[in-house]
Amino acid sequence: MKQIIIQFGGTGDLARKKLLPAYSALLKAGYDFHIISLGRRFSDQDSYAEHIGIAEDEVLMNHLHYVPFSMEDSISKRRLTAELQDLIGEACGIELIYYIALQPSLYESAIYDIRDIHDNLEGCQLKKKIVVEKPFGFDQESAKKYNDILLSVFEDQQIYRIDHYLGKEFMQNLLVMRFYNDVIKGIWNKHYIDHIQIIFDEVYGVDQRLGFYEQIGVVRDTIQNHILQIVTHLTMGEPVDFSPQEISHEKVKVLRSIPPITDFYLAQYASLKQSKQSSAPTPTYCSFKLTVDTFDFSGIPIYVRTGKMQKEAKSMIYIAFKHFRSSPDRSRDLPENAMIITIHPEMTIDLQINMKQPGSPWESKPVRLNFDHFNTFKVNTPEAYQQILEKILLSDKSLFPSMQEIMESWNIVSPMLRSTEVEQYDDKTLPSCAVSLIEEDGRVWFE
């Protein structure tokens, strides 16, 4: 079947940094499809390719078609329709994949444009899919509205709602680690786990994304999607099988068991306020605590901190196991056992245990047993978007959140979206609210 991807937002950062490199990698791996890239900034393909930096990529350029496009403009729609019809030609069996890499406020216009364009195409066995980027909506109400609009043009099985973190190898490995190892399954519950930390610190600020980020903020950018998906992978029950339906079923049970988050703090780095003309505070950092009220995980606090303009980039999960005893002679407390899962730049898993300090009379020292994904498998892990796009081409929905997951996630973060209290923090420093959040419970962040 001939496949054509129609890329809305083809001149944006996402297309330039992630999507076009992923398309190139898939084409070089043997997949055969065409990309029509849409944008307003360039009038022709040569200037577009030069600016995006793909002019030297011969394989990609042989499959790429740039079309100047402005939504709800009749001339643009006719131009795109003509380009599509030319690519379809006399082929029988065509699948059109409409990829919406736009901010949520533009979804409605884009979907209705797609309906009008698709209805005017002629072809034998003309199929369609649509791909929508996160965040899906601005809140629960708008998410439902956008989904209703989508369902007026597409069927649910044709809709691919993206959270690119699900394409990362570590997310899939969390499930394999938990459910393929009896020793892990035996201790992965409230009887052995003391608490969990999820840390996602970025060194960069908002930069050129200020206009977009002012509308989104940290809660919509990372918490409603990436962070809550990580929580589901850490705490979901074992699925009957690894089919998309069974995995989603278990994730929904987790999300429904999480009360709306009320123990949270929002903050904004100082230089952003100084550079902005807007008086409305845009949260760029958030720390919060949640609980998963299921049989296996009730009572385990999960501490999260995530945001921009930090001293060090850090993406990791820290699982602290409970203390059951002191040293055999009861003279001192032992360091806690823990699992440290590093996400970026490459996945590693360390198990922290206590071993004897050489030359000492039974003094112990915490050491790490290490798994390194790259050093173990000796292969470069495909980028998340490459895995995501490959699944779309194959009509495999295993790496995509369901609409029910998205609706439950919006409900969980709803108190955070309504809050107007935003602390200021100095650039490259951890907000004081993040420190106080965990110290109030007698714990400290893993460093």
Buried (B, 14 or more C-beta within 10 A) or exposed (E): EBBBBBBBBBBBBBBBEBBBBBBBBBBEEEBEBBBBBBBEEBEEBEEBBEBBEBBEBEEBBEBBBBBBBEBEEEEBBEBBBEBBBEBBEEBEEBBBBBBBBBBBEBBBEBBBBBBEBBEEBEBEEBBBBBBBBBBBBBBBEBBBBBBEBBEEBBEEEBBBBBBBBBBBBBBBBBBEBBBEEEEEEEBBBBEBBBBBBBBBBBEEBBEEBBEBBBEBBBBBBBBBBBBBBBBBBBBBBEBEEEEBEEBBBBBBBBBBBBEEBEBBBBBBBBBBBEEBEEEEBBBBBBBBBBBBEBEBBEEBBBBBBBBBBBEEEBBBBBBBBBEEEEEEEEEEEBEBBBBBBBBEEBBBBBBBBBEEEEEEEEEBEEBEEEBEBEEEEEEEBBBBBBBBBBBBBEEEBBBBBBBBBBBBBBBBBBBBBEBEEBBEBEEEEBBBBBBEBBEEEEBEBBE
